[in-house]
Amino acid sequence: MIGQKMLLLAKELFPLNRSLSGEGVRETLNILKRENKELQIHSIKSGTKVFDWEVPDEWNCKEAYIITPDGKKICDYNKNNLHLVQYSTPFEGEVSLEELNKHLYSLPHLPDAIPYVTSYYYRKWGFCISENERKKLKKGVYKVVIKSELKKGVINYADLIIPGKSKKEIMFSTYICHPSMANNELSGPVLATFLAKYLKKRNNYYTYRFIFAPETIGSLIYLSKHLNYLKEKYNISEEEVEKAYKDYLNFFEPSKNPETDKVKALIYSMGDHGKTLIDKAVTEQGIRPATGVIKETTDLVKSVENKLLPTKPSSETIKDIDTKVEAIKSNYRQFLESVGKYKTFHIEMT
């Protein structure tokens, strides 16, 4: 019974146009408040300083699509909101296939999947398309329409506190910014919503805190509002956070062993998806492991490490990998330069 109710809530939330900010986020939080009336919805204005970050502009989009040379509408945002790169700038015009390809993202290793790509902190536009559909595109003139808006607005987030007998507290945090995804999004807020419903009925010893916020900036906003309280409540030392941050970056730092770098390159060199990950790393001032990609390439990585590739790579393949290694090193250096002034970071449980 509860499982069916959870599924119905997920289905209701699934198509909403969520991002870091905007009407889709507000609609999502209002629906969650319907389920738990004690949920408190908050807002913070664009441009507000949050530690050494800044709250970005609010983003909304009414429609976006591409018209092919033969008049077919593709990448329709209103049919599947994964088609548009999140925070795409408004654009209307005609472009060649060569130019359009610079703004397209696909997954060669998952040819039927539409990738999820964001550009929260870097102004550009783009579309996501399955690799199979991309291969069908023919030379010619394409009409591109993106009716989006970036403005000074607000970012919304919410929290719910269920008091217990003790002041000792357990915290649950979940994202609310990803559209049309189940595992990496709705599983979090839906489960948290029904867990809160359950805990409200109990005579709890612990106090429970539920946080619903967009990724990265939402967590920083919440920390900025409750920093001293949370540091004392959860007894987190600066040394522990600094160590976690260093461990977090170690995976991406170019090593002294070229073979290790090549293994890393294999993980991140899956065509346009690899480029997307590198772009994401640099433009969003933060890098995170692409766990899905890592899992899918585990066997390949092991075979490279153990020199057990079934056939010897061609000189072209080796050259291609070496090029990507250099690209990763270069982008990593750019990343360090771009975030050198940032000393704030976050760790989340999702």
N, C-alpha and C positions, 0 to 999 in steps of 0.2 A: 504493500500500500504506500509506504513512505517512498520507496524506490520509484513508483509510478509518479508520485507528486514531484519528485526531484527531476525526473525526466521531462515532465510537462513544463517545469520552470526553465530548464535548460533550453527546451524548444522555443519558449517565448523569448528568451534572451538572445538566442543564437543569431538571428538576422540583424540585430540592432547595430548601427554604425558606430561602434565604440572606437575610441582612440585615447590619447593622453587626455583629451579634453573634448568639449562639445556636447551637442544635444543628446547623442547616443549614450554618453556617460551619465548624464542627468536622468535620462529615461531609465537606464539600468538601475541606478541607485533608488529611484522612486519605486520601481518594482520590488526591489529588495526590502525597502521600507514597508511596503504593503505586507510583506511576509513577517517582518519583525518591526512593529511600530516604534520600538525603542531606539531604532537605528537613527543616529544623528548625522545629517548631511552637512558638510562644510564646504567653503569655497575660499580660494585665495587668488588675488588679482595677478594678471600677467605682468611681468616686470619686477615682481617682488623678489628681493634677494633672499635666498634660502642657503644659509652658510655661504659657500663661495659659488653656488649655482644661481640661476635666475629662472623664475617661472616663465615658460614659453607662452607665446600667443595661443589663443584659442583657435581651433581648426574645425571647420564644418564643410561638408560637401553635399551638394544637391544631386549632381549627376556627373558622370564621366564615362567616356566610351571612345572607341576608334572606329572609323568607317574605312573599310578596305577599298582598293581601286575598283572593285566590281560592286560596290554599294552595300556590302554586308557589314552589320554592326557587330563588333567583337569587343571583348574586355569590358562588358557593360557593368558598371559599378552597382547599378540598381538590381542586377540579377545575382551578382556575387561580389560583395564588397572587398574581397581579397584581391580583386583585379587591380585596384588602385594602390599605389605606394602611399602609405599613411603620411599625411602632412604634405602631399603634393601641392605645389603652387598652382594657381589658376593658369590655364593655357587654352587657347583656341587658335588653330592654324593648320596648315597643310605641310607635311614633311615627306621626304623620300623614305624608302624602306631602310636605306643605310643609316639615315639620321634617326629613324624610329627605333632601330635596333639598339641604339645607345641608351634608350630609355626603357627597354624591355628586360624583364627578369624571368628566368625559367630554371627548371631543375633537370639537367640532362639525365641524372641518375634516378629521377622519379618523373618519367616523361608524361604522366597523366595528371600530375599534381600542380596546383596553382600555389606558388610560394607566397609567404607572408613577408613583406619588406616594409621597413619604416625609414623615414628621414626626418625625425623630429627636430633636429638641431642644425640641419643643413638644407638650405633652400634649393629644391629641385623638383621635377615632376617625373613620374614614371608609371608603368603598368606591369602587372604580373600576369603571366600567361603560361599554359602548360607547354612543355617542350614539343609535344606532338603537334599542337596548334601552331606553334611558332614556325615549325618546319614547313607548314603549308603556305606561309605568307609569300606573296610574289612581288616582284619589283613593280614599282608604280608610286603614285601619290596617295598618301593616307591623310584623312582628316582626323585631327585629334581635338577632343572637347573635354575640358576639365573645369567644371563650375564649382570651384572650391573657394573658401574664404579664410584668410588668416587675419585675425584682429585682436586688439587688446580686449581680453575677456577674463575668464576665470578657469581654474582647474578645480574640479570637485573631487572630494573623497568623503569617506564616512567611517564612523566607528560605533561600536556597540559594547557597552560594559555591563556584565552580569555580576553583581556583587555576590560575594560568598561570605562565610563566617570569618575567613582569614583575609588579611591584607595581601598575602602572598598571591601572586598573579600568574596566570598562564595566558600567553598571547598567540593569536592566530592572525596571520597576514595573508591577503590574497589580492591578485591583480584584477582589475576590471577594465582593461584597455584593449584587449584583443578581440576583434570581431570574427564571427563565423569559425570558431575553433573550439573544440571540446576538451581534449586532453590538456592542452596548454592554454587554459583560460577557464571555461565554464565549470570544469570539475572543481576548481577552487572556490569561487563565490557560491555555487549551488551547495556544495558540501558544507561550507562555513555557515550558510544561512540555516540549513536544517540542523546542524550541530548546535547552533545557538538556540533554535526552537526547543531542542531536546533539553539543553542545560537550563533553560528558563523554568522548566517544570520540576527540576530537582532541587533538593535542599543541599546546595554545594558548599564544600569546605573552602575551595579556592575561588578567587575572583577570576573571571574570564574576560579578556579583551579581544574583540574582533575588529580588524582593520580592513577596509575595502578601499584600495587606492590604485592609481595608475603606476606602472613600473618606474623604478628609479626616482624620478622627480617626486612622485607621490610619497614614497618612503622618506625621502629627504624632507619634504614638507612636514610630514607627521613627526619626524624626529626633531625638527626645528621647533615645533610647537610643544613637545613633551620631553625634550632632551634630558633635563636634569632629573625629572621624575623617573624616566625609563632607565637611566644610568644607575640610579640608586636602587630602583626596584629589581633590576635584573643583574646588578653587580658586574657590569661589563667594564673591563679595564682597557685603557688605550693601547696597552701592549698587546693584548689579545687581538684587538681589531687590526693593528698594524701587521702582526704576524699573518693573520688570515689574508690580508690584502696582498702581502708579498707572495704567499703561496699561490694566490689566485693568478698573479701575473707570471709566475715562473714558467707555466706551460707555454706561454707565447714568446718568451724572450729567446732570441737567437742564441744557440749554444755554440760551444767550441767544437762540437762534433758535426761535420757536414752531413753525415748520414742521419743523425737525429733531426736536423733541419729538413732533410728530404722527406722523412716520415711525416713531420708536421705539414710539409708542403702538400703531401698526398691527401691529407685530411682536408685541406683548404683549397685544393686546386680542381674542384669539380666544375669546370666550365664557369658559366655565369654565376652559379651559386657561390663558388669560391670568391668571385669578384664582389658579389653582394655582401658576403660576410666581412671581407676586408673593408669595403666601403662603410659598412655598418660600424665596424670597430673604430674607424678613424672619425667619421662624422658625428657619432653619438658620444664621443669622449669617454668611451668605455668598451672593454672587450670582454666577451664571455664565451665559454666553450660551446660550440655547436654540438650538443650532446647527441642529437640524432645522427649527424654526419659521422661523428666519432664512432658510434655504435655500428653504423653500417660499414665502416671501413676497418673495423678491428682486425679481421682476418687478414686483410691486405697489409695493414701496418705490421702485423706479426711476421708475415712472410717476408716483408722487406727487412725487418730487423734481423731475421734469421737467415737472410739471403736464400730464401726458398721459393723465389718466384719461379713458376713453371718454365718460363722462357726468359732469356736474357733480354732486357729492355733495349730497344733500338737506340741508336745515337740521337735520333730526333726526340725520342721520349725522354732520354736523360737530359738533353739540352732544354727541353720544355720544363722539366722539373727544376733544373738549375735556375731557369729564368723566374719561375714562380717562387723559389726560395729567396732570390734576391728581392723580388717584389714584396714578399712578406717582411723581410728585414727592413726594407725601405719604409714600408707602411708602419712597421712597429716603431721605427725612429720618429716618423711623423706623429705617431700616436703619443709618444713620450713628450715630444715638443709641445703638442697641442694641449696635453693635460698637465704639463709641468706646474702650472699655476694652481691646479686643483688639488686640494688636500682632503677633500671630503669624499667619502664613498659609502656604500651601504652593503649590508648583507641581509638577505631575505630568506624566509622559509616559505615555499609555495607548494 
